[in-house]
């Protein structure tokens, strides 16, 4: 009877000890697993937060005030150039003037659309404030002094150009467009120096190169007209 009395007790003790060990091990594993999950959540949250901040920062830094002023001022500048070029269709007598006017229309009309799309994307108005106009007026815009700023022709200049015909138009167009282009070149150089937006600076570089070439052509034509 003694054997049967003690054997079950020892077995019971062993079973209880085994159950306790298993339970303790389970709690330890659960604790470790919880710690890993927390670390994973922290790391994931940090990565997502950092990525969001980087994206926001990148978007906010794609343009500056110089880019906005460049787009706002170049739009009316290009629009006046298109008006001048359109007048050449039925007023110019020299085929080279007509050809150059067509070249100006082909280049600047798409640029106007591009500049307007940038301002829309940036959440900025197409028209510059008076402060932006004053800032541009202080730049070196050529030697004519005919317009109010940046080589722009005055209303009187435009009336005279519209009234001209034949060789008189050719000479007036070449002279005015030289001054007009010089204003655009000065504005573009300012954008290249002070702007931040890569696309705007690229367009400014194109303006400098293309319109400098056209100025040289216009000067040659003016000497021969």
Kinemage of the C-alpha trace (Angstrom):
@kinemage 1
@onewidth
@group {chain A} dominant
@subgroup {mainchain}
@vectorlist {calphas} color= white
{ca unk a 1} P 0.000 0.000 0.000
{ca unk a 2} L 2.906 2.317 0.668
{ca unk a 3} L 4.105 2.061 -2.917
{ca unk a 4} L 0.710 2.867 -4.301
{ca unk a 5} L 0.331 5.759 -1.874
{ca unk a 6} L 3.596 7.651 -2.774
{ca unk a 7} L 3.832 6.937 -6.511
{ca unk a 8} L 0.787 8.963 -7.500
{ca unk a 9} L 2.006 11.907 -5.397
{ca unk a 10} L 5.412 11.994 -7.088
{ca unk a 11} L 3.745 11.752 -10.485
{ca unk a 12} L 1.365 14.548 -9.571
{ca unk a 13} L 4.238 16.767 -8.440
{ca unk a 14} L 6.099 16.144 -11.670
{ca unk a 15} L 3.060 16.931 -13.755
{ca unk a 16} L 2.424 20.149 -11.852
{ca unk a 17} L 6.066 21.179 -12.242
{ca unk a 18} L 5.950 20.467 -15.982
{ca unk a 19} L 2.732 22.455 -16.423
{ca unk a 20} L 4.265 25.354 -14.477
{ca unk a 21} L 7.400 25.325 -16.617
{ca unk a 22} L 5.382 25.277 -19.808
{ca unk a 23} L 3.201 28.148 -18.583
{ca unk a 24} L 6.227 30.203 -17.564
{ca unk a 25} L 7.883 29.568 -20.926
{ca unk a 26} L 4.716 30.616 -22.733
{ca unk a 27} L 4.560 33.862 -20.803
{ca unk a 28} L 8.233 34.551 -21.568
{ca unk a 29} L 7.723 33.930 -25.290
{ca unk a 30} L 4.603 36.052 -25.315
{ca unk a 31} L 6.506 38.865 -23.662
{ca unk a 32} L 9.321 38.637 -26.194
{ca unk a 33} L 6.860 38.491 -29.067
{ca unk a 34} L 5.074 41.565 -27.779
{ca unk a 35} L 8.358 43.448 -27.596
{ca unk a 36} L 9.249 42.540 -31.193
{ca unk a 37} L 5.822 43.576 -32.448
{ca unk a 38} L 6.141 46.901 -30.693
{ca unk a 39} L 9.557 47.475 -32.189
{ca unk a 40} L 8.255 46.597 -35.657
{ca unk a 41} L 5.335 48.970 -35.237
{ca unk a 42} L 7.616 51.740 -34.047
{ca unk a 43} L 10.026 51.268 -36.935
{ca unk a 44} L 7.211 51.112 -39.482
{ca unk a 45} L 5.553 54.201 -38.075
{ca unk a 46} L 8.835 56.091 -38.096
{ca unk a 47} L 9.588 55.114 -41.685
{ca unk a 48} L 6.126 56.131 -42.886
{ca unk a 49} L 6.316 59.422 -41.016
{ca unk a 50} L 9.776 60.202 -42.382
{ca unk a 51} L 8.695 59.376 -45.933
{ca unk a 52} L 5.636 61.601 -45.638
{ca unk a 53} L 7.681 64.471 -44.291
{ca unk a 54} L 10.245 64.068 -47.061
{ca unk a 55} L 7.535 64.092 -49.739
{ca unk a 56} L 5.898 67.162 -48.274
{ca unk a 57} L 9.214 68.936 -47.998
{ca unk a 58} L 10.099 68.087 -51.581
{ca unk a 59} L 6.771 69.356 -52.891
{ca unk a 60} L 7.044 72.577 -50.903
{ca unk a 61} L 10.546 73.260 -52.186
{ca unk a 62} L 9.922 72.903 -55.920
{ca unk a 63} L 9.519 76.638 -56.559
{ca unk a 64} L 10.175 80.016 -54.982
{ca unk a 65} L 9.028 83.621 -55.401
{ca unk a 66} L 11.454 84.209 -58.278
{ca unk a 67} L 9.883 81.318 -60.221
{ca unk a 68} L 6.403 82.724 -59.655
{ca unk a 69} L 7.390 86.247 -60.721
{ca unk a 70} L 9.127 84.900 -63.820
{ca unk a 71} L 6.014 83.002 -64.927
{ca unk a 72} L 3.647 85.861 -64.109
{ca unk a 73} L 5.723 88.457 -65.975
{ca unk a 74} L 6.664 86.301 -68.949
{ca unk a 75} L 3.033 85.489 -69.795
{ca unk a 76} L 1.995 89.058 -70.767
{ca unk a 77} L 5.435 89.590 -72.291
{ca unk a 78} L 4.981 86.608 -74.607
{ca unk a 79} L 1.378 87.606 -75.329
{ca unk a 80} L 2.511 90.999 -76.607
{ca unk a 81} L 5.156 89.332 -78.767
{ca unk a 82} L 2.420 87.155 -80.286
{ca unk a 83} L 0.314 90.242 -81.023
{ca unk a 84} L 3.274 91.861 -82.759
{ca unk a 85} L 3.993 88.704 -84.732
{ca unk a 86} L 0.360 88.396 -85.830
{ca unk a 87} L 0.461 91.933 -87.246
{ca unk a 88} L 3.224 90.818 -89.603
{ca unk a 89} L 0.875 88.459 -91.433
{ca unk a 90} L -0.721 91.185 -93.570
{ca unk a 91} L 1.641 94.121 -93.024
{ca unk a 92} L 5.210 92.857 -93.575
{ca unk a 93} L 6.752 93.112 -97.029
{ca unk a 94} L 9.979 91.226 -96.333
{ca unk a 95} L 9.661 87.430 -96.334
{ca unk a 96} L 12.362 87.169 -93.690
{ca unk a 97} L 10.290 89.285 -91.279
{ca unk a 98} L 7.226 87.152 -91.976
{ca unk a 99} L 9.224 83.978 -91.413
{ca unk a 100} L 10.709 85.223 -88.137
{ca unk a 101} L 7.282 86.331 -86.923
{ca unk a 102} L 5.969 82.829 -87.579
{ca unk a 103} L 8.919 81.382 -85.679
{ca unk a 104} L 8.130 83.605 -82.686
{ca unk a 105} L 4.485 82.498 -82.686
{ca unk a 106} L 5.458 78.827 -82.878
{ca unk a 107} L 7.867 79.102 -79.930
{ca unk a 108} L 6.065 81.432 -77.549
{ca unk a 109} L 2.459 80.278 -77.780
{ca unk a 110} L 3.220 76.850 -76.217
{ca unk a 111} L 5.418 78.541 -73.605
{ca unk a 112} L 2.475 80.671 -72.488
{ca unk a 113} L 0.398 77.526 -71.921
{ca unk a 114} L 3.275 75.965 -69.973
{ca unk a 115} L 3.753 79.030 -67.760
{ca unk a 116} L 0.035 79.166 -66.989
{ca unk a 117} L -0.012 75.471 -66.067
{ca unk a 118} L 2.873 75.978 -63.631
{ca unk a 119} L 1.129 78.840 -61.859
{ca unk a 120} L -2.016 76.727 -61.573
{ca unk a 121} L -0.043 73.829 -60.096
{ca unk a 122} L 1.688 76.202 -57.667
{ca unk a 123} L -1.630 77.719 -56.585
{ca unk a 124} L -0.573 81.185 -57.759
{ca unk a 125} L -2.513 83.756 -59.843
{ca unk a 126} L -1.563 84.442 -63.445
{ca unk a 127} L -1.359 88.188 -62.885
{ca unk a 128} L 1.469 89.571 -60.781
{ca unk a 129} L 0.788 91.903 -57.877
{ca unk a 130} L 1.987 95.500 -58.008
{ca unk a 131} L 4.924 94.427 -55.844
{ca unk a 132} L 5.954 91.879 -58.455
{ca unk a 133} L 5.727 94.526 -61.170
{ca unk a 134} L 7.906 96.910 -59.165
{ca unk a 135} L 10.465 94.179 -58.636
{ca unk a 136} L 10.722 93.502 -62.333
{ca unk a 137} L 10.846 97.210 -63.206
{ca unk a 138} L 14.163 97.502 -61.424
{ca unk a 139} L 15.868 95.058 -63.773
{ca unk a 140} L 17.973 95.922 -66.801
{ca unk a 141} L 15.490 95.501 -69.637
{ca unk a 142} L 17.333 96.898 -72.627
{ca unk a 143} L 18.045 100.365 -73.865
{ca unk a 144} L 14.835 101.466 -75.565
{ca unk a 145} L 12.864 102.731 -72.603
{ca unk a 146} L 9.762 102.502 -74.811
{ca unk a 147} L 7.619 100.324 -72.614
{ca unk a 148} L 6.638 100.386 -68.975
{ca unk a 149} L 8.918 97.478 -68.012
{ca unk a 150} L 10.924 94.531 -69.322
{ca unk a 151} L 11.077 95.722 -72.933
{ca unk a 152} L 7.301 95.860 -73.273
{ca unk a 153} L 5.991 98.205 -75.938
{ca unk a 154} L 3.716 101.044 -74.887
{ca unk a 155} L 0.183 101.406 -76.226
{ca unk a 156} L 1.400 104.185 -78.494
{ca unk a 157} L 4.163 101.943 -79.855
{ca unk a 158} L 1.633 99.240 -80.635
{ca unk a 159} L -0.670 101.713 -82.385
{ca unk a 160} L 2.208 102.886 -84.575
{ca unk a 161} L 3.170 99.323 -85.441
{ca unk a 162} L -0.419 98.454 -86.295
{ca unk a 163} L -0.700 101.482 -88.566
{ca unk a 164} L 2.538 100.742 -90.457
{ca unk a 165} L 2.673 98.866 -93.767
{ca unk a 166} L 5.350 97.379 -96.014
{ca unk a 167} L 8.992 98.422 -95.449
{ca unk a 168} L 7.968 100.854 -92.707
{ca unk a 169} L 6.374 97.965 -90.795
{ca unk a 170} L 9.402 95.755 -91.376
{ca unk a 171} L 11.757 98.324 -89.853
{ca unk a 172} L 9.451 99.127 -86.938
{ca unk a 173} L 8.849 95.435 -86.215
{ca unk a 174} L 12.558 94.575 -86.246
{ca unk a 175} L 13.472 97.519 -83.999
{ca unk a 176} L 10.688 96.918 -81.496
{ca unk a 177} L 11.180 93.163 -81.357
{ca unk a 178} L 14.887 93.614 -80.601
{ca unk a 179} L 13.999 95.720 -77.560
{ca unk a 180} L 11.215 93.321 -76.637
{ca unk a 181} L 13.500 90.295 -76.803
{ca unk a 182} L 16.192 92.045 -74.767
{ca unk a 183} L 13.649 92.528 -71.993
{ca unk a 184} L 12.732 88.839 -72.071
{ca unk a 185} L 16.396 87.851 -72.007
{ca unk a 186} L 17.001 90.003 -68.933
{ca unk a 187} L 14.005 88.445 -67.161
{ca unk a 188} L 15.183 84.947 -68.087
{ca unk a 189} L 18.692 85.621 -66.794
{ca unk a 190} L 17.173 86.732 -63.498
{ca unk a 191} L 15.224 83.467 -63.294
{ca unk a 192} L 18.335 81.426 -64.032
{ca unk a 193} L 20.140 83.201 -61.203
{ca unk a 194} L 17.406 83.373 -58.565
{ca unk a 195} L 14.853 80.682 -59.443
{ca unk a 196} L 14.593 77.248 -57.870
{ca unk a 197} L 12.267 75.274 -60.123
{ca unk a 198} L 14.308 73.159 -62.540
{ca unk a 199} L 11.756 73.312 -65.370
{ca unk a 200} L 11.332 77.074 -65.058
{ca unk a 201} L 15.098 77.559 -65.137
{ca unk a 202} L 15.326 75.309 -68.201
{ca unk a 203} L 12.680 77.367 -69.994
{ca unk a 204} L 14.563 80.536 -69.003
{ca unk a 205} L 17.732 79.093 -70.476
{ca unk a 206} L 15.871 78.349 -73.722
{ca unk a 207} L 14.564 81.928 -73.815
{ca unk a 208} L 18.082 83.323 -73.430
{ca unk a 209} L 19.515 81.119 -76.165
{ca unk a 210} L 16.674 81.320 -78.690
{ca unk a 211} L 15.872 84.995 -78.342
{ca unk a 212} L 19.546 86.002 -78.347
{ca unk a 213} L 19.809 84.251 -81.724
{ca unk a 214} L 16.696 86.047 -82.963
{ca unk a 215} L 18.051 89.403 -81.786
{ca unk a 216} L 21.197 88.837 -83.851
{ca unk a 217} L 19.041 87.955 -86.875
{ca unk a 218} L 16.814 91.000 -86.401
{ca unk a 219} L 19.807 93.317 -86.175
{ca unk a 220} L 21.168 91.926 -89.428
{ca unk a 221} L 17.788 92.388 -91.093
{ca unk a 222} L 17.394 95.906 -89.738
{ca unk a 223} L 20.706 96.917 -91.290
{ca unk a 224} L 19.481 95.689 -94.689
{ca unk a 225} L 15.928 96.990 -94.661
